[in-house]
């Protein structure tokens, strides 16, 4: 099914958050940090490509979280 523009459909930040199983604030933070770029706008709402959302999610989850020094001590 074509959207008439030859591009894939865009989704809102709220739907992007739901699809990536994160809070909408996380989507906004990824945009702030440059990990996710909006692909368009609908009024004031930012719109995203689903594949871009998943790429940002993989990048965020793929990095080890800093939890302090986890090396074994002698």
The first five atom37 places (N, CA, C, CB, O) and aatype in JSON, in Angstrom:
{
  "aatype": [20, 20, 20, 20, 20, 20, 20, 20, 20, 20, 20, 20, 20, 20, 20, 20, 20, 20, 20, 20, 20, 20, 20, 20, 20, 20, 20, 20, 20, 20, 20, 20, 20, 20, 20, 20, 20, 20, 20, 20, 20, 20, 20, 20, 20, 20, 20, 20, 20, 20, 20, 20, 20, 20, 20, 20, 20, 20, 20, 20, 20, 20, 20, 20, 20, 20, 20, 20, 20, 20, 20, 20, 20, 20],
  "atom_mask": [
    [1, 1, 1, 1, 1],
    [1, 1, 1, 1, 1],
    [1, 1, 1, 1, 1],
    [1, 1, 1, 1, 1],
    [1, 1, 1, 1, 1],
    [1, 1, 1, 1, 1],
    [1, 1, 1, 1, 1],
    [1, 1, 1, 1, 1],
    [1, 1, 1, 1, 1],
    [1, 1, 1, 1, 1],
    [1, 1, 1, 1, 1],
    [1, 1, 1, 1, 1],
    [1, 1, 1, 1, 1],
    [1, 1, 1, 1, 1],
    [1, 1, 1, 1, 1],
    [1, 1, 1, 1, 1],
    [1, 1, 1, 1, 1],
    [1, 1, 1, 1, 1],
    [1, 1, 1, 1, 1],
    [1, 1, 1, 1, 1],
    [1, 1, 1, 1, 1],
    [1, 1, 1, 1, 1],
    [1, 1, 1, 1, 1],
    [1, 1, 1, 1, 1],
    [1, 1, 1, 1, 1],
    [1, 1, 1, 1, 1],
    [1, 1, 1, 1, 1],
    [1, 1, 1, 1, 1],
    [1, 1, 1, 1, 1],
    [1, 1, 1, 1, 1],
    [1, 1, 1, 1, 1],
    [1, 1, 1, 1, 1],
    [1, 1, 1, 1, 1],
    [1, 1, 1, 1, 1],
    [1, 1, 1, 1, 1],
    [1, 1, 1, 1, 1],
    [1, 1, 1, 1, 1],
    [1, 1, 1, 1, 1],
    [1, 1, 1, 1, 1],
    [1, 1, 1, 1, 1],
    [1, 1, 1, 1, 1],
    [1, 1, 1, 1, 1],
    [1, 1, 1, 1, 1],
    [1, 1, 1, 1, 1],
    [1, 1, 1, 1, 1],
    [1, 1, 1, 1, 1],
    [1, 1, 1, 1, 1],
    [1, 1, 1, 1, 1],
    [1, 1, 1, 1, 1],
    [1, 1, 1, 1, 1],
    [1, 1, 1, 1, 1],
    [1, 1, 1, 1, 1],
    [1, 1, 1, 1, 1],
    [1, 1, 1, 1, 1],
    [1, 1, 1, 1, 1],
    [1, 1, 1, 1, 1],
    [1, 1, 1, 1, 1],
    [1, 1, 1, 1, 1],
    [1, 1, 1, 1, 1],
    [1, 1, 1, 1, 1],
    [1, 1, 1, 1, 1],
    [1, 1, 1, 1, 1],
    [1, 1, 1, 1, 1],
    [1, 1, 1, 1, 1],
    [1, 1, 1, 1, 1],
    [1, 1, 1, 1, 1],
    [1, 1, 1, 1, 1],
    [1, 1, 1, 1, 1],
    [1, 1, 1, 1, 1],
    [1, 1, 1, 1, 1],
    [1, 1, 1, 1, 1],
    [1, 1, 1, 1, 1],
    [1, 1, 1, 1, 1],
    [1, 1, 1, 1, 1]
  ],
  "atom_positions": [
    [[0.83, -1.18, 0.0], [0.0, 0.0, 0.0], [0.88, 1.25, 0.0], [-0.95, 0.0, 1.21], [1.82, 1.33, 0.79]],
    [[0.6, 2.18, -0.84], [1.41, 3.38, -0.98], [0.76, 4.53, -0.25], [1.61, 3.73, -2.46], [-0.47, 4.62, -0.16]],
    [[1.59, 5.42, 0.29], [1.08, 6.59, 0.97], [0.89, 7.75, 0.0], [2.02, 7.0, 2.11], [0.45, 8.83, 0.39]],
    [[1.23, 7.52, -1.26], [1.09, 8.56, -2.26], [2.35, 9.39, -2.44], [-0.06, 9.45, -1.9], [2.5, 10.08, -3.44]],
    [[3.25, 9.33, -1.47], [4.49, 10.11, -1.57], [5.68, 9.22, -1.84], [4.72, 10.9, -0.3], [6.79, 9.71, -2.05]],
    [[5.47, 7.89, -1.85], [6.57, 6.98, -2.09], [7.41, 6.73, -0.86], [7.43, 7.52, -3.18], [8.45, 6.08, -0.94]],
    [[6.98, 7.23, 0.28], [7.73, 7.03, 1.52], [6.93, 6.16, 2.47], [8.07, 8.38, 2.18], [5.73, 5.94, 2.28]],
    [[7.6, 5.68, 3.48], [6.92, 4.87, 4.49], [6.14, 5.79, 5.41], [7.93, 4.02, 5.3], [6.48, 6.96, 5.57]],
    [[5.08, 5.26, 6.01], [4.27, 6.1, 6.91], [5.07, 6.56, 8.13], [3.02, 5.33, 7.36], [5.99, 5.88, 8.59]],
    [[4.7, 7.71, 8.62], [5.33, 8.27, 9.79], [4.4, 8.1, 10.99], [5.69, 9.77, 9.58], [3.18, 8.07, 10.84]],
    [[5.0, 7.98, 12.18], [4.21, 7.78, 13.39], [4.52, 8.88, 14.4], [4.48, 6.38, 14.01], [5.59, 9.49, 14.37]],
    [[3.58, 9.11, 15.29], [3.76, 10.13, 16.33], [4.74, 9.65, 17.38], [2.41, 10.49, 16.99], [5.07, 8.46, 17.45]],
    [[5.21, 10.57, 18.2], [6.11, 10.22, 19.29], [5.46, 9.28, 20.28], [6.56, 11.46, 20.0], [6.12, 8.38, 20.81]],
    [[4.17, 9.46, 20.54], [3.46, 8.59, 21.48], [3.42, 7.16, 20.95], [2.04, 9.11, 21.74], [3.65, 6.21, 21.71]],
    [[3.12, 7.0, 19.67], [3.09, 5.66, 19.09], [4.49, 5.07, 18.99], [2.44, 5.69, 17.7], [4.69, 3.87, 19.19]],
    [[5.47, 5.92, 18.69], [6.87, 5.47, 18.65], [7.28, 4.93, 20.01], [7.81, 6.63, 18.22], [7.94, 3.88, 20.09]],
    [[6.91, 5.62, 21.06], [7.24, 5.18, 22.42], [6.57, 3.84, 22.72], [6.79, 6.23, 23.46], [7.2, 2.94, 23.29]],
    [[5.33, 3.7, 22.33], [4.61, 2.44, 22.55], [5.27, 1.3, 21.8], [3.14, 2.58, 22.11], [5.44, 0.21, 22.36]],
    [[5.65, 1.52, 20.56], [6.27, 0.47, 19.75], [7.64, 0.06, 20.3], [6.41, 0.94, 18.3], [8.01, -1.11, 20.22]],
    [[8.38, 1.02, 20.86], [9.72, 0.74, 21.38], [9.68, 0.34, 22.86], [10.62, 1.96, 21.2], [10.72, 0.06, 23.46]],
    [[8.49, 0.31, 23.44], [8.3, -0.04, 24.85], [9.11, 0.88, 25.78], [8.72, -1.51, 25.1], [9.78, 0.43, 26.71]],
    [[9.02, 2.18, 25.49], [9.65, 3.19, 26.33], [8.63, 4.29, 26.61], [10.94, 3.78, 25.66], [7.56, 4.31, 26.0]],
    [[8.95, 5.17, 27.52], [8.08, 6.3, 27.84], [8.2, 7.36, 26.74], [8.44, 6.9, 29.22], [9.25, 7.49, 26.12]],
    [[7.13, 8.12, 26.5], [7.22, 9.22, 25.52], [8.36, 10.18, 25.84], [5.91, 9.99, 25.47], [8.97, 10.75, 24.93]],
    [[8.66, 10.37, 27.11], [9.78, 11.25, 27.49], [11.1, 10.7, 26.97], [9.84, 11.41, 29.02], [12.02, 11.47, 26.68]],
    [[11.22, 9.39, 26.85], [12.44, 8.78, 26.31], [12.61, 9.14, 24.85], [12.41, 7.24, 26.49], [13.72, 9.44, 24.41]],
    [[11.54, 9.12, 24.1], [11.6, 9.52, 22.68], [12.07, 10.97, 22.59], [10.2, 9.35, 21.99], [12.94, 11.29, 21.78]],
    [[11.5, 11.83, 23.42], [11.92, 13.24, 23.41], [13.39, 13.38, 23.78], [11.05, 14.06, 24.38], [14.1, 14.21, 23.21]],
    [[13.85, 12.59, 24.73], [15.25, 12.63, 25.16], [16.17, 12.17, 24.03], [15.47, 11.76, 26.41], [17.21, 12.78, 23.79]],
    [[15.78, 11.09, 23.33], [16.59, 10.61, 22.21], [16.73, 11.7, 21.14], [15.96, 9.35, 21.59], [17.79, 11.85, 20.53]],
    [[15.64, 12.46, 20.92], [15.7, 13.56, 19.95], [16.66, 14.62, 20.46], [14.29, 14.17, 19.71], [17.51, 15.11, 19.7]],
    [[16.54, 14.99, 21.74], [17.44, 15.98, 22.35], [18.9, 15.58, 22.22], [17.09, 16.17, 23.81], [19.75, 16.42, 21.93]],
    [[19.18, 14.31, 22.42], [20.56, 13.8, 22.39], [21.06, 13.54, 20.97], [20.66, 12.54, 23.2], [22.23, 13.21, 20.79]],
    [[20.19, 13.68, 19.98], [20.58, 13.45, 18.6], [20.58, 11.98, 18.19], [21.93, 14.01, 18.36], [21.09, 11.64, 17.13]],
    [[20.01, 11.12, 19.02], [19.94, 9.68, 18.69], [18.78, 9.36, 17.76], [19.81, 8.86, 19.97], [18.77, 8.32, 17.1]],
    [[17.8, 10.27, 17.69], [16.62, 10.07, 16.86], [16.27, 11.4, 16.22], [15.42, 9.5, 17.69], [16.22, 12.43, 16.9]],
    [[16.04, 11.38, 14.91], [15.71, 12.6, 14.18], [14.28, 12.51, 13.67], [16.69, 12.83, 13.02], [13.92, 11.54, 13.0]],
    [[13.47, 13.5, 13.97], [12.11, 13.5, 13.42], [12.15, 13.54, 11.9], [11.29, 14.7, 13.96], [13.01, 14.2, 11.31]],
    [[11.23, 12.83, 11.27], [11.18, 12.78, 9.82], [10.13, 13.73, 9.26], [10.89, 11.36, 9.35], [10.01, 13.9, 8.05]],
    [[9.37, 14.35, 10.15], [8.34, 15.28, 9.71], [7.59, 15.86, 10.88], [7.38, 14.6, 8.76], [7.92, 15.61, 12.04]],
    [[6.57, 16.64, 10.57], [5.73, 17.27, 11.59], [4.28, 17.21, 11.16], [6.16, 18.73, 11.85], [3.96, 17.22, 9.97]],
    [[3.41, 17.16, 12.15], [1.98, 17.28, 11.92], [1.51, 18.28, 12.97], [1.21, 15.88, 12.03], [1.28, 17.92, 14.13]],
    [[1.37, 19.53, 12.56], [1.12, 20.59, 13.53], [2.37, 20.75, 14.38], [-0.12, 20.27, 14.42], [3.47, 20.95, 13.85]],
    [[2.2, 20.67, 15.7], [3.36, 20.77, 16.6], [4.0, 19.41, 16.87], [2.95, 21.4, 17.92], [5.11, 19.34, 17.4]],
    [[3.31, 18.35, 16.51], [3.8, 16.99, 16.82], [4.91, 16.57, 15.87], [2.65, 15.98, 16.76], [4.83, 16.79, 14.66]],
    [[5.95, 15.97, 16.44], [7.02, 15.4, 15.62], [6.59, 14.02, 15.16], [8.36, 15.34, 16.42], [5.92, 13.29, 15.89]],
    [[6.98, 13.67, 13.95], [6.67, 12.36, 13.38], [7.98, 11.63, 13.1], [5.82, 12.51, 12.08], [9.0, 12.24, 12.76]],
    [[7.93, 10.31, 13.24], [9.14, 9.5, 13.12], [8.91, 8.31, 12.21], [9.6, 9.02, 14.5], [7.78, 7.84, 12.05]],
    [[10.0, 7.84, 11.61], [9.97, 6.57, 10.86], [10.17, 5.46, 11.89], [11.07, 6.53, 9.72], [11.04, 5.56, 12.75]],
    [[9.38, 4.42, 11.8], [9.46, 3.33, 12.76], [10.85, 2.7, 12.76], [8.4, 2.27, 12.44], [11.36, 2.35, 13.83]],
    [[11.46, 2.55, 11.6], [12.79, 1.94, 11.56], [13.83, 2.81, 12.28], [13.22, 1.7, 10.11], [14.78, 2.29, 12.86]],
    [[13.65, 4.14, 12.23], [14.56, 5.03, 12.96], [14.38, 4.89, 14.47], [14.32, 6.5, 12.54], [15.35, 4.93, 15.23]],
    [[13.13, 4.72, 14.89], [12.83, 4.53, 16.32], [13.5, 3.25, 16.81], [11.29, 4.48, 16.57], [14.13, 3.23, 17.87]],
    [[13.34, 2.17, 16.04], [13.93, 0.89, 16.44], [15.46, 0.97, 16.46], [13.48, -0.23, 15.5], [16.1, 0.36, 17.32]],
    [[16.05, 1.7, 15.52], [17.5, 1.86, 15.51], [17.98, 2.62, 16.75], [17.96, 2.6, 14.23], [18.99, 2.26, 17.35]],
    [[17.25, 3.65, 17.13], [17.6, 4.41, 18.34], [17.44, 3.53, 19.57], [16.73, 5.68, 18.47], [18.25, 3.6, 20.5]],
    [[16.4, 2.72, 19.59], [16.15, 1.83, 20.73], [17.25, 0.78, 20.84], [14.77, 1.14, 20.58], [17.73, 0.5, 21.94]],
    [[17.66, 0.2, 19.71], [18.76, -0.78, 19.73], [20.04, -0.12, 20.22], [18.97, -1.38, 18.32], [20.78, -0.72, 21.01]],
    [[20.3, 1.09, 19.77], [21.49, 1.8, 20.21], [21.48, 2.09, 21.7], [21.64, 3.08, 19.45], [22.5, 1.96, 22.38]],
    [[20.33, 2.46, 22.2], [20.22, 2.78, 23.63], [20.35, 1.52, 24.49], [18.89, 3.48, 23.93], [21.0, 1.55, 25.53]],
    [[19.73, 0.45, 24.06], [19.76, -0.79, 24.84], [21.04, -1.59, 24.62], [18.56, -1.66, 24.5], [21.42, -2.41, 25.45]],
    [[21.7, -1.36, 23.49], [22.9, -2.11, 23.15], [24.13, -1.66, 23.91], [23.16, -2.02, 21.7], [25.11, -2.4, 24.02]],
    [[24.07, -0.47, 24.43], [25.21, 0.04, 25.19], [25.11, -0.43, 26.63], [25.27, 1.58, 25.12], [24.03, -0.38, 27.22]],
    [[26.21, -0.88, 27.19], [26.16, -1.28, 28.6], [25.87, -0.07, 29.47], [27.49, -1.94, 29.02], [26.42, 1.01, 29.28]],
    [[25.0, -0.27, 30.43], [24.69, 0.8, 31.37], [25.81, 0.93, 32.38], [23.35, 0.56, 32.08], [26.36, -0.08, 32.83]],
    [[26.15, 2.13, 32.72], [27.21, 2.37, 33.7], [26.66, 2.14, 35.09], [27.79, 3.8, 33.56], [25.81, 2.9, 35.57]],
    [[27.13, 1.1, 35.75], [26.66, 0.79, 37.1], [27.79, 0.82, 38.09], [25.99, -0.57, 37.14], [27.67, 0.28, 39.19]],
    [[28.88, 1.44, 37.73], [30.03, 1.48, 38.63], [31.04, 0.44, 38.24], [29.59, 1.28, 40.06], [30.94, -0.16, 37.17]],
    [[32.0, 0.23, 39.08], [33.07, -0.72, 38.83], [32.58, -2.12, 39.1], [34.31, -0.41, 39.68], [32.28, -2.46, 40.24]],
    [[32.5, -2.94, 38.07], [31.96, -4.3, 38.23], [33.07, -5.35, 38.14], [30.89, -4.57, 37.16], [32.79, -6.55, 38.13]],
    [[34.31, -4.91, 38.08], [35.42, -5.87, 38.02], [35.56, -6.56, 39.36], [36.74, -5.18, 37.62], [35.3, -5.99, 40.42]],
    [[36.0, -7.82, 39.29], [36.26, -8.56, 40.54], [37.49, -7.98, 41.21], [36.44, -10.08, 40.28], [38.46, -7.61, 40.55]],
    [[37.43, -7.93, 42.48], [38.58, -7.45, 43.26], [39.3, -8.64, 43.83], [38.14, -6.46, 44.39], [38.66, -9.61, 44.25]],
    [[40.65, -8.6, 43.87], [41.44, -9.73, 44.39], [41.19, -9.98, 45.85], [42.92, -9.48, 44.17], [41.79, -10.89, 46.43]]
  ]
}
